[in-house]
Amino acid sequence: MKLKKLCAFLAAGMLALSLVACTDGNTTATSAESQADSSKAESDAAPTESKGSKIGISMPTKSLERWNRDGSYLEKEFTKAGYEVSLTYSDNKIDQQVKDIEGLIADKVNLLVVAAIDGESLAQVLAEAKSQNIPVIAYDRLIMNTDAISYYVSFDNYTVGKLQGEFVAEKLDLANAGDKKFNIEFTGGDPADNNATFFFNGAMDVIKPYIESGTVVVPSGQTTFEQVGTAQWDTAKALSRFQNILGSYYSDGTQLDAALCSNDSTALGVTQAIQSDYAGTNEVVITGQDGDEANLANIIDGKQTMTVYKAVANEAIATLDLGAAILNNEKPDASLIEKSGWSFDCTYDTSSYDNGAAVIPSYLLVPVTVTKDNIQKELVDTGYYTMGSDGYPHPVQ
């Protein structure tokens, strides 16, 4: 599979050869609002002929908290910049997303921004967009097997998994384990989501050497993505699967040391299973991704250990500036990063994301590890969340 080949390529550390850094690597986002102000200044300077253009935004679902944030930020940024925006959510139904995109095309939008439910299922409808000269930005998830995609905007998804794996390795001090053994279980994401294999492979590439040396044991034996995937990133499915794992392999008091979960919705189910069905008394290391409210509360309360946060406010800004350049008949490349003046880290990649029909030029933002110790710094001080009177972070919309 090409995706596996890509992940191996990334793991080998060769990605740097095709990347152009957008900053010196020492700057971070200051606040969600300051990012928006910076982007607005750039969009205000754009030629006026693009203003008034219609932007069609297709999001997968409202059932996952993060997609509500993505849709809200995208709509806000494009609207502030003077564009007419049509935002749709497809309730995690592939046929509905196809219909939504067909409707946006019929509405004669000038640009499509699409976060696919299933990266394999949109080739036909996007061919129609291409025939009508509507450029398409694949947002967050790469859309496969179509040459209708102009650009891809996302985070470095392999790095998301790598951060999770590295966190587990450091937290358990696997490098200095000696004869000590650690038990780990994996929970992956939706097989229909192209990103899910990147997350899993990034984490597995860190942990696999310890499995091979015998330091890490997976009592369930479930070590492939096909075995650990969770359809639609569904919390209930993750809960049920992990209850079965605990009942089958840990009911005799066997200690579970880490549950490596690819995102927060699956981590929520795994955490619930551990709270209700785990016979052990130790604190299990639990990873996640996205910074969902319930998971951040669990991190504060010591139930989940970390999450990888992707600042989707910044992802929306990158998408806005890219979209504006496309609508101004420019051909964006690495120079867009410097021209836009983003204060967040990003790379421009022209070789790694082959969707089966073309290699898609990609703008990749950098995720960050969030724990109880740095929630204030990474999420609250940056303006993405406020700390409520209840003592928990709440996202700013």
CORKARA-V686925 format. One record per residue. N is the residue number from 1. OMEGA is omega in whole degrees, -180 to 180 (999 if undefined). D_LAST is the distance of its C-alpha to the last C-alpha in whole Angstrom. Layout:
n->[N N]
omega->[OMEGA OMEGA]
d_last->[D_LAST D_LAST]
This chain:
n->[1 2 3 4 5 6 7 8 9 10 11 12 13 14 15 16 17 18 19 20 21 22 23 24 25 26 27 28 29 30 31 32 33 34 35 36 37 38 39 40 41 42 43 44 45 46 47 48 49 50 51 52 53 54 55 56 57 58 59 60 61 62 63 64 65 66 67 68 69 70 71 72 73 74 75 76 77 78 79 80 81 82 83 84 85 86 87 88 89 90 91 92 93 94 95 96 97 98 99 100 101 102 103 104 105 106 107 108 109 110 111 112 113 114 115 116 117 118 119 120 121 122 123 124 125 126 127 128 129 130 131 132 133 134 135 136 137 138 139 140 141 142 143 144 145 146 147 148 149 150 151 152 153 154 155 156 157 158 159 160 161 162 163 164 165 166 167 168 169 170 171 172 173 174 175 176 177 178 179 180 181 182 183 184 185 186 187 188 189 190 191 192 193 194 195 196 197 198 199 200 201 202 203 204 205 206 207 208 209 210 211 212 213 214 215 216 217 218 219 220 221 222 223 224 225 226 227 228 229 230 231 232 233 234 235 236 237 238 239 240 241 242 243 244 245 246 247 248 249 250 251 252 253 254 255 256 257 258 259 260 261 262 263 264 265 266 267 268 269 270 271 272 273 274 275 276 277 278 279 280 281 282 283 284 285 286 287 288 289 290 291 292 293 294 295 296 297 298 299 300 301 302 303 304 305 306 307 308 309 310 311 312 313 314 315 316 317 318 319 320 321 322 323 324 325 326 327 328 329 330 331 332 333 334 335 336 337 338 339 340 341 342 343 344 345 346 347 348 349 350 351 352 353 354 355 356 357 358 359 360 361 362 363 364 365 366 367 368 369 370 371 372 373 374 375 376 377 378 379 380 381 382 383 384 385 386 387 388 389 390 391 392 393 394 395 396 397]
omega->[-178 -179 179 179 179 -178 177 179 -180 -177 180 177 -176 -178 -177 -179 -176 -176 174 -176 -179 175 179 177 -177 -180 176 178 -179 176 180 -177 179 176 -180 180 179 -180 -179 179 180 -178 178 -179 -178 178 -172 -176 -180 -178 -177 177 180 179 175 -178 -180 179 -174 -170 171 -175 174 -174 -173 -178 172 178 179 -178 -179 -180 180 180 -179 -176 -179 179 178 -178 174 -179 171 -172 169 -177 178 171 -169 173 180 178 -175 -180 179 179 176 179 179 -180 176 179 178 177 179 179 176 173 -180 -180 175 172 -169 168 -169 169 179 -176 -177 -165 -174 -175 -175 -178 179 172 176 177 -180 -179 178 176 176 179 -177 171 172 -174 175 179 178 177 -169 168 175 176 180 -177 179 -178 177 176 -178 169 176 -169 174 179 176 179 179 178 178 179 180 179 179 -179 -180 -177 179 -179 -176 -178 -179 -174 -176 -180 -177 179 178 179 -178 172 -178 171 -177 -176 -175 178 179 -179 -179 -178 -171 179 176 179 -177 -177 177 179 -177 180 176 -172 -173 179 178 174 -179 179 -179 179 179 179 175 -174 179 -176 -176 -173 177 -180 -180 -179 -171 -178 -179 -177 177 -180 -168 -179 -178 179 178 178 -178 -179 -175 173 177 179 -179 -180 -175 -170 -175 -176 -180 -180 174 -175 171 -177 -178 172 -176 -176 -173 179 -174 -179 175 178 179 177 179 179 177 179 180 180 -174 -168 -177 -177 -177 -178 -178 176 -178 174 -179 180 176 179 170 -179 177 -175 -177 -179 176 175 177 177 177 -177 177 180 173 -170 -178 168 172 -176 175 -175 -175 173 177 178 178 180 178 180 178 -177 176 180 179 179 179 -178 176 177 174 175 -174 175 -178 -178 178 -177 -180 -179 -177 177 179 178 176 -177 -178 174 177 -172 -178 -177 -168 -171 177 -176 179 177 -178 171 -171 175 -169 171 -172 177 -172 179 -178 176 179 176 177 -175 -176 177 -179 -177 -171 -174 -176 -179 179 177 180 180 169 177 -176 178 177 179 -179 177 177 -175 175 179 999]
d_last->[39 37 34 36 38 35 34 37 37 34 35 38 36 37 34 34 37 35 32 31 29 26 26 29 27 27 23 20 17 16 13 9 10 14 14 12 15 17 17 17 20 22 21 22 25 26 29 28 29 26 24 24 24 23 20 20 18 19 17 19 17 15 17 15 12 11 12 9 7 10 10 7 7 11 11 9 12 15 14 14 17 19 19 20 17 18 16 18 17 21 21 22 25 27 29 26 24 28 28 24 25 29 27 25 28 30 27 28 25 26 24 23 20 21 19 22 23 27 27 31 31 29 32 34 31 30 34 34 31 33 36 34 33 29 28 25 23 23 19 19 22 25 27 31 34 33 34 31 29 28 26 24 21 20 20 24 24 27 26 24 27 29 26 27 30 31 29 31 34 34 33 36 38 39 41 43 44 48 49 46 44 41 39 36 34 32 29 28 26 26 29 28 25 27 25 26 29 28 26 30 32 30 30 34 35 35 36 39 41 41 42 45 46 46 44 41 42 40 42 41 42 39 38 37 34 36 36 33 31 28 28 24 23 24 24 27 29 28 29 32 33 33 35 37 38 38 40 42 42 41 43 46 44 43 41 37 36 33 31 29 26 24 21 19 20 23 23 22 25 28 27 28 31 32 31 33 36 36 40 39 38 37 33 32 30 27 25 22 19 15 14 13 13 16 18 16 18 21 21 21 24 26 26 24 25 23 20 19 16 15 12 11 9 13 14 13 14 18 18 17 20 22 22 23 26 27 27 29 31 31 31 29 30 30 30 26 25 27 27 23 23 20 20 19 22 23 26 28 30 32 34 33 31 34 32 36 36 35 34 30 29 26 24 23 20 21 20 20 21 20 22 22 24 21 18 17 18 17 13 13 15 13 10 8 9 10 14 14 18 18 19 16 13 9 6 4 0]
